[in-house]
Amino acid sequence: MILLLLCIAFGESEVPYFDEGRLEFDYFSDQLLEFRKTSQIDFLWVKPGFDLSTASLKYEAWPTATFIGEDADGRDEDDQNLAITIGTLTPQTLRSELLHRIKFSPERDVVVRGRVCDASTGSEGGKYFVGFGVGQGSVAVDLKFCDAQTGELLVAIHHRIVSGSNFSTSSSKYNGWLKKMVKSVASKGFDALYSAGTKPKQDKRPKDSEAEHVDRQKEDEDTF
């Protein structure tokens, strides 16, 4: 509701709809963040001036995944197991890759949190039909860096990878992206990446949810 009131205040009629509903603004903040798209990150927000090299990073364990988005109801046990793997390996990979690539001079403690928004192993047989999108797997995650003392949000990331080839799995494609993302952050910095980013395009809301969305929006406006 707070986000909707902010949208109204800024002249927007609704909370932006990104990544088929997988990006939930209120996971990151009660403010309407201005996400940008970069070469390595689908949706990025950075507090102006934040320098990762001044942070002493503490990594929290990821929670059990609750799938989000238009395809969430279609996930199975294999997809749940994939989410567990991603949630376990991401903090470990981030820690090792960042330590390898960045010389830290810590000035404050920063907590790194994350979650799996969606995960699909896809279909190995279907991937033979490359170009038709058949059998593709995917992984969508949220990452946020917060000041350990104040809780202030410093960096927000939402990203989804798609594996549509027999030469990769959802897990390997995601791991490859994670390492490339860290390399990009290490060489340019979060702030520079965000400054060079572009405004992401919204997805079209599913027709069967539009009426429900309008009703909920009207209720919130009446309350305001």
C-alpha positions in Angstrom: 0.0 0.0 0.0 2.8 2.4 0.9 4.3 1.8 -2.6 1.0 2.6 -4.3 0.6 5.8 -2.4 4.1 6.8 -3.5 3.2 6.0 -7.1 0.1 8.3 -6.8 2.3 11.0 -5.3 4.7 10.8 -8.3 1.9 10.7 -10.8 2.0 7.0 -11.5 -1.2 4.9 -11.5 0.3 1.6 -10.3 3.5 -0.1 -9.0 5.7 -1.0 -12.1 5.4 -4.6 -13.3 8.7 -6.1 -14.1 10.0 -9.7 -14.9 6.5 -11.1 -15.1 5.8 -10.2 -11.5 9.0 -11.7 -10.0 10.4 -8.3 -9.0 8.7 -7.3 -5.7 9.6 -3.7 -4.7 8.7 -4.2 -1.1 11.4 -6.9 -0.7 14.0 -4.2 -1.0 12.3 -1.0 0.4 9.1 0.8 1.2 10.3 3.4 -1.3 9.7 3.2 -5.0 13.3 2.4 -6.2 14.4 3.6 -9.7 15.9 0.4 -11.1 18.1 0.5 -14.1 19.2 -2.1 -16.6 22.9 -2.7 -17.1 24.9 -5.1 -19.4 25.2 -7.7 -16.6 22.2 -7.0 -14.3 18.5 -6.8 -15.3 17.5 -4.5 -12.5 20.0 -2.6 -10.4 19.6 0.2 -7.8 22.6 1.7 -5.9 22.7 4.4 -3.2 24.7 7.3 -4.8 28.4 7.1 -3.9 28.4 3.6 -2.4 31.8 2.0 -2.7 31.9 -1.7 -2.2 35.6 -1.7 -1.4 34.9 0.1 1.9 32.5 -2.6 3.1 33.2 -5.5 5.5 30.7 -8.0 4.1 28.7 -10.4 6.2 26.7 -13.0 4.3 23.3 -14.2 5.6 21.9 -17.7 4.8 19.2 -17.6 2.2 15.6 -18.6 3.2 13.7 -21.4 1.7 12.4 -20.3 -1.7 8.8 -19.2 -2.2 8.4 -19.0 -5.9 7.0 -15.7 -7.4 5.7 -14.8 -10.8 3.3 -16.0 -13.5 4.8 -19.5 -13.7 5.2 -20.1 -9.9 2.4 -22.6 -9.6 4.0 -24.9 -12.2 7.2 -25.6 -10.4 8.0 -29.2 -9.2 10.4 -30.9 -6.8 13.4 -30.7 -9.2 12.8 -26.9 -9.3 12.7 -26.7 -5.5 16.0 -28.7 -5.3 17.5 -26.3 -7.8 16.4 -23.3 -5.7 18.1 -24.9 -2.6 21.3 -25.4 -4.6 21.3 -21.7 -5.8 20.5 -20.4 -2.3 23.4 -22.4 -0.8 26.0 -21.7 -3.4 25.4 -18.0 -4.1 26.7 -16.6 -0.8 29.8 -18.9 -1.1 30.5 -17.8 -4.7 30.0 -14.1 -3.9 32.4 -14.3 -1.0 35.2 -16.1 -2.9 34.8 -14.1 -6.1 34.7 -10.7 -4.4 37.7 -11.5 -2.2 39.6 -12.6 -5.3 38.8 -9.4 -7.3 38.5 -6.5 -4.8 41.0 -5.1 -2.4 38.9 -4.2 0.6 39.6 -1.4 3.1 36.6 -1.8 5.4 35.0 1.2 7.0 31.6 -0.2 7.8 29.8 -3.5 8.1 27.5 -4.5 5.3 25.1 -7.4 5.3 24.4 -9.3 2.1 21.0 -10.9 1.8 19.3 -12.7 -1.0 16.5 -15.1 -2.1 15.5 -17.2 -5.0 12.4 -15.8 -6.6 11.9 -18.5 -9.2 13.7 -21.6 -10.5 13.1 -24.1 -13.3 15.4 -26.9 -14.5 13.5 -26.9 -17.8 13.4 -29.9 -20.1 16.5 -31.5 -21.6 14.5 -33.0 -24.4 12.7 -29.7 -25.2 16.0 -27.8 -25.4 16.7 -29.5 -28.8 14.1 -27.1 -30.2 16.4 -24.1 -29.8 14.7 -20.9 -31.0 11.2 -21.9 -30.0 11.8 -21.5 -26.3 10.8 -25.1 -25.6 12.3 -26.7 -22.5 14.2 -23.7 -21.3 15.2 -23.4 -17.7 15.6 -20.3 -15.6 16.7 -18.9 -12.3 15.5 -15.5 -10.8 17.1 -14.0 -7.7 17.1 -10.9 -5.5 20.2 -9.6 -3.8 20.5 -6.6 -1.4 23.4 -5.0 0.4 22.4 -3.2 3.6 24.2 -1.2 6.3 24.6 -3.6 9.3 24.0 -0.9 11.9 21.2 1.2 10.3 19.6 -1.3 8.0 19.9 1.3 5.2 19.6 -0.2 1.7 22.8 0.3 -0.3 22.4 -2.0 -3.4 19.4 -3.8 -4.8 19.6 -6.4 -7.6 17.0 -8.5 -9.3 18.2 -10.7 -12.2 16.9 -13.7 -14.1 19.0 -16.0 -16.3 17.5 -18.3 -19.0 19.1 -21.6 -20.1 17.7 -22.6 -23.5 20.5 -24.8 -24.8 21.6 -28.4 -24.2 25.1 -27.0 -23.6 24.1 -25.4 -20.3 21.9 -26.1 -17.3 20.0 -23.5 -15.2 22.6 -23.9 -12.4 25.7 -23.6 -14.7 24.2 -20.6 -16.6 23.4 -18.9 -13.3 26.9 -19.6 -11.8 28.5 -18.2 -15.0 26.4 -15.0 -14.8 27.2 -14.6 -11.1 30.9 -14.6 -11.8 30.6 -12.3 -14.7 28.5 -9.9 -12.6 31.1 -9.8 -9.9 33.9 -9.2 -12.4 31.9 -6.2 -13.8 31.3 -4.8 -10.4 35.0 -5.2 -9.4 36.2 -3.4 -12.5 33.7 -0.6 -12.7 32.0 -0.3 -9.3 28.3 -0.5 -8.5 27.8 3.3 -8.7 29.3 3.6 -12.2 27.3 0.6 -13.5 24.1 2.2 -12.2 24.9 5.6 -13.6 25.4 4.1 -17.1 22.3 2.0 -16.9 19.0 2.5 -18.8 15.4 2.5 -17.8 14.0 -1.0 -17.9 10.8 -1.8 -19.8 7.7 -3.0 -18.0 6.0 -6.3 -18.8 2.3 -6.5 -19.6 0.2 -7.7 -16.8 -1.7 -10.9 -17.3 -5.3 -10.2 -18.4 -6.8 -12.5 -15.7 -5.1 -10.4 -13.0 -5.9 -6.9 -14.4 -9.4 -6.7 -12.8 -8.1 -7.8 -9.4 -5.2 -5.3 -9.7 -7.6 -2.5 -10.5 -9.9 -3.3 -7.6 -7.0 -3.5 -5.1 -5.7 -0.2 -6.4 -9.1 1.5 -6.0 -9.4 0.2 -2.4 -5.9 1.7 -1.5 -6.8 5.0 -3.1 -10.1 5.2 -1.1 -8.1 4.4 2.1 -5.7 7.2 1.2 
